[in-house]
């Protein structure tokens, strides 16, 4: 009972921040609908992917998980068990598991490694357990580990419904990777693990006086962005994504305790993108929970945008990326 899967990171164009109501917190349901682009890196050795192998066997006397050669313990393996336990229950199997996973890009640095990691985990575990289900249903299970992972089950451009229950909080594809012209140049400013994880940050979002209005506005923006993607309206998507990013970080900065993920280089990249836009090149920025900046642009402008931001002081490197594909099962096992 062994299987492996590969899934790709995504960047949220409309984000969520904070945990769902207490009675549903164990289900990890987002506070609003979200929209994302699954990414495929164009740099050698950085495809922005997670590769995971899961095996269930009587030979294991405890659950074991290893990420990037490091054993996971405490809350980090508990998150994995949330997904695995639900799938084991569905399969009617109580066998212990061994999981090994590796990312080809910085982990826990605000680049959505948990999204690709839990999407790959869920797909590999479901395959190993012999479960057959739609991608939409699988997305609801990987959401138990990471809300954004529900979107990385799919390639292209993806919509995640807040729903309100386990069954109705799921993701679906808006369109495939070649049906909407958007690419990203990712300014890598800090590859280290961020000092405050997204898990910790979500728990304090409610303390910001602006979070309630962020939820209302984000719900509206999710619908606007989905419609704009289907109508091939890059301007509306980019402008709304940038605005939504600022809403989320305003909540972070006004929470108790406050969260400041940006660095001076983060601000310099943001200002450079605004200058490029003023000069006639259509591009926008968005930032997840970290200092690294995703610069949204047309594929034809990707090289130019990457070149412009690569020269900014504090930017370690730039990873250009295009829209990626669905998570998939692979025969290449890690153990």
C-alpha positions in Angstrom: 0.0 0.0 0.0 2.4 2.6 -1.3 2.0 5.5 -3.7 3.7 8.8 -4.6 2.4 12.1 -6.0 3.6 15.5 -7.1 1.7 18.7 -6.7 2.6 22.3 -7.4 2.5 25.4 -5.3 -0.1 28.1 -6.0 -0.3 31.9 -5.5 -3.6 33.2 -4.1 -5.0 36.0 -6.2 -7.8 36.4 -3.6 -6.6 35.3 -0.2 -8.1 34.2 3.1 -6.7 34.9 6.5 -7.9 33.6 9.9 -9.7 30.5 11.1 -13.3 29.6 10.7 -15.8 29.6 13.5 -14.9 27.6 16.6 -17.4 24.8 16.0 -15.9 24.3 12.6 -12.2 25.1 13.3 -11.2 21.4 13.1 -12.4 21.4 9.5 -10.0 24.3 8.6 -12.7 26.0 6.6 -11.5 29.4 5.2 -13.4 32.6 6.1 -14.1 33.5 2.4 -13.9 32.1 -1.1 -10.5 32.3 -2.7 -8.9 32.2 -6.1 -5.4 31.1 -7.1 -3.0 30.3 -9.9 -1.1 27.0 -9.7 2.6 27.7 -10.5 5.3 25.9 -12.5 8.8 27.2 -12.1 11.0 27.8 -15.1 14.3 27.6 -13.3 16.4 24.5 -13.4 15.8 22.5 -10.2 12.9 24.7 -9.1 9.6 23.6 -10.5 7.8 24.8 -7.3 6.7 21.3 -6.5 6.3 18.9 -3.6 7.1 15.2 -4.2 5.6 12.8 -1.5 5.5 9.1 -0.9 3.1 7.5 1.6 3.1 3.8 2.6 0.7 2.0 4.9 2.0 -1.2 6.4 1.7 -3.6 9.3 5.4 -3.3 9.8 5.0 0.2 11.1 4.2 0.6 14.8 3.7 4.3 14.7 3.0 7.1 12.2 6.2 8.6 10.8 6.7 11.7 8.6 9.9 13.2 7.1 10.1 16.4 5.2 13.3 17.4 3.4 15.2 14.8 5.4 13.9 16.2 8.7 11.6 14.1 10.9 8.3 15.9 11.8 7.0 15.9 15.3 4.4 17.6 17.5 1.9 19.9 15.7 3.6 19.4 12.3 2.8 15.7 12.2 -0.5 16.3 13.8 -1.5 18.4 10.7 -0.5 15.5 8.5 -2.6 13.1 10.6 -5.6 15.3 10.2 -5.6 14.4 6.5 -4.4 10.8 6.8 -6.9 10.0 9.6 -9.8 11.2 7.6 -8.7 9.1 4.6 -7.9 6.1 6.8 -11.4 6.3 8.2 -12.9 6.6 4.7 -11.0 3.5 3.6 -11.8 1.5 6.8 -8.0 1.0 7.4 -6.1 1.5 10.7 -2.6 0.8 9.5 0.2 3.1 10.5 2.0 5.1 7.8 5.4 6.2 6.7 5.6 9.5 4.7 8.6 11.1 3.1 8.3 14.4 1.2 10.6 16.9 -0.4 10.1 20.4 -1.8 12.3 21.8 -4.6 11.8 25.3 -3.3 12.1 27.1 0.1 9.8 25.6 2.7 7.6 27.7 5.1 9.0 31.0 3.5 5.7 32.4 2.3 5.8 30.5 -1.0 2.9 28.1 -0.3 4.9 25.0 0.3 2.1 23.7 2.6 -0.3 24.0 -0.4 1.7 21.7 -2.7 2.8 19.5 0.2 -0.6 18.7 1.5 -2.0 18.3 -2.0 0.7 15.8 -2.8 0.2 14.1 0.6 -3.6 13.7 0.1 -3.3 12.4 -3.5 -0.5 9.9 -2.5 -2.4 8.7 0.6 -5.7 8.3 -1.2 -4.0 6.3 -4.0 -2.1 4.1 -1.5 -5.4 3.4 0.3 -7.1 2.5 -3.0 -9.6 5.3 -2.7 -11.3 6.6 -5.8 -12.8 10.1 -5.6 -13.1 13.2 -7.7 -10.5 16.0 -7.4 -13.2 18.2 -5.9 -13.8 15.7 -3.1 -10.1 15.1 -2.6 -9.6 18.9 -2.3 -12.0 18.9 0.8 -9.7 16.3 2.5 -6.4 18.0 1.9 -8.0 21.3 3.1 -7.9 19.7 6.6 -4.1 20.1 6.6 -3.9 23.4 4.7 -6.7 25.5 3.3 -4.6 26.5 0.3 -3.8 22.9 -0.5 -7.3 22.4 -1.8 -6.4 24.6 -4.7 -3.1 22.8 -5.5 -5.0 19.6 -6.3 -5.8 21.4 -9.6 -3.7 23.1 -12.2 -4.4 26.3 -13.9 -6.7 28.8 -12.2 -8.7 27.6 -9.2 -11.7 28.6 -7.1 -12.0 27.5 -3.4 -15.5 27.7 -1.9 -15.8 28.7 1.8 -18.8 26.5 1.9 -19.5 26.2 5.6 -19.2 22.4 5.9 -16.7 19.7 5.1 -18.5 18.7 1.9 -19.2 22.2 0.6 -15.8 23.7 1.3 -14.0 22.4 -1.8 -12.1 23.7 -4.8 -12.8 23.5 -8.5 -10.9 24.5 -11.7 -11.9 27.8 -13.3 -9.8 27.2 -16.4 -6.7 25.3 -17.5 -3.2 26.7 -17.5 -3.3 27.8 -21.2 -6.7 29.5 -21.1 -5.7 32.7 -19.3 -2.5 34.7 -19.9 -0.9 35.2 -16.6 2.7 34.5 -15.4 4.6 35.4 -12.3 8.1 36.6 -11.5 8.8 35.6 -7.9 11.2 37.9 -6.1 12.9 35.6 -3.5 14.0 37.9 -0.6 14.3 35.5 2.2 14.4 31.7 1.8 14.5 30.9 5.6 11.5 29.7 7.6 9.5 32.7 8.6 9.6 33.4 12.4 5.8 33.3 12.7 4.1 30.5 10.8 0.8 31.0 8.9 -0.8 28.6 11.4 0.1 31.0 14.2 -0.9 34.1 12.2 -4.4 32.7 11.3 -5.1 32.4 15.1 -4.7 36.1 15.6 -6.6 37.5 12.6 -9.8 38.0 14.6 -8.0 40.6 16.8 -7.7 43.1 13.9 -10.5 45.6 13.7 -10.3 45.3 9.9 -10.7 41.6 9.5 -14.5 41.6 9.2 -14.5 44.1 6.4 -11.6 42.2 4.7 -13.8 39.0 4.7 -16.7 40.9 3.1 -14.5 42.6 0.5 -12.6 39.3 -0.3 -15.8 37.4 -0.9 -16.8 40.1 -3.4 -13.3 40.1 -5.0 -13.3 36.3 -5.4 -16.4 36.5 -7.6 -14.9 39.5 -9.5 -11.7 37.7 -10.2 -13.3 34.4 -11.3 -15.5 36.3 -13.8 -12.5 38.3 -15.0 -10.5 35.1 -15.6 -13.3 33.6 -17.7 -13.5 36.9 -19.7 -9.7 37.1 -20.2 -9.6 40.4 -18.3 -6.0 40.5 -17.1 -6.3 44.1 -15.8 -9.2 43.4 -13.5 -7.5 40.3 -12.1 -4.2 42.0 -11.5 -5.7 45.1 -10.0 -8.0 43.2 -7.7 -5.2 40.7 -6.6 -3.0 43.6 -5.6 -5.8 45.3 -3.7 -6.7 42.1 -1.9 -3.1 41.5 -0.9 -3.0 44.9 0.8 -6.2 44.1 2.7 -4.7 40.9 4.1 -1.4 42.5 5.2 -3.3 45.4 6.8 -5.1 42.8 9.0 -1.7 41.2 9.8 -0.2 44.5 10.8 -3.1 45.5 13.0 -3.6 42.1 14.8 -2.6 41.5 18.4 0.3 40.8 18.4 1.0 42.5 15.0 2.6 40.6 12.2 5.1 42.4 9.9 6.2 40.0 7.2 7.6 42.7 4.8 11.2 43.7 4.6 12.7 46.8 3.0 13.3 44.8 -0.2 9.7 43.7 -0.2 8.7 47.4 -0.3 11.3 48.1 -3.0 9.9 45.4 -5.2 6.3 46.7 -4.7 7.4 50.2 -5.7 9.3 48.9 -8.7 6.2 47.1 -10.0 4.2 50.3 -9.6 6.8 52.3 -11.5 6.9 49.7 -14.3 3.1 49.9 -14.5 3.2 53.7 -14.7 5.7 53.4 -17.5 3.3 51.3 -19.5 4.2 47.7 -18.6 1.1 46.0 -17.1 2.1 44.2 -14.0 0.9 43.9 -10.4 2.2 42.5 -7.1 0.8 40.1 -4.5 2.4 38.7 -1.4 1.4 35.7 0.8 2.4 35.4 4.4 6.1 36.2 4.1 8.5 38.8 2.6 8.7 37.3 -1.0 6.8 39.0 -3.8 4.9 37.5 -6.7 4.9 39.9 -9.7 1.9 39.2 -12.0 2.4 39.9 -15.7 1.6 38.7 -19.2 3.8 35.8 -20.4 5.3 38.2 -23.1 6.5 40.5 -20.3 7.8 37.8 -17.9 11.5 38.1 -18.9 11.4 41.9 -18.7 9.8 42.0 -15.3 12.1 39.3 -13.9 15.1 41.3 -15.2 13.9 44.6 -13.6 13.3 43.1 -10.1 16.4 41.0 -10.1 18.6 44.1 -9.7 16.8 45.3 -6.6 19.0 45.3 -3.5 17.9 42.5 -1.2 16.4 40.3 -3.9 18.4 37.1 -3.7 17.1 35.6 -7.0 14.0 35.6 -9.2 12.0 32.6 -10.1 9.9 33.0 -13.2 6.8 30.8 -13.4 3.8 30.0 -15.6 0.5 28.4 -14.8 1.1 24.8 -13.7 -0.8 21.5 -14.1 -2.9 19.2 -11.9 -1.3 17.2 -9.1 -0.5 13.7 -10.3 0.4 10.2 -9.2 4.0 9.1 -10.1 5.8 5.8 -10.0 8.9 7.5 -8.6 9.0 6.7 -4.9 11.2 8.4 -2.4 11.8 5.2 -0.4 
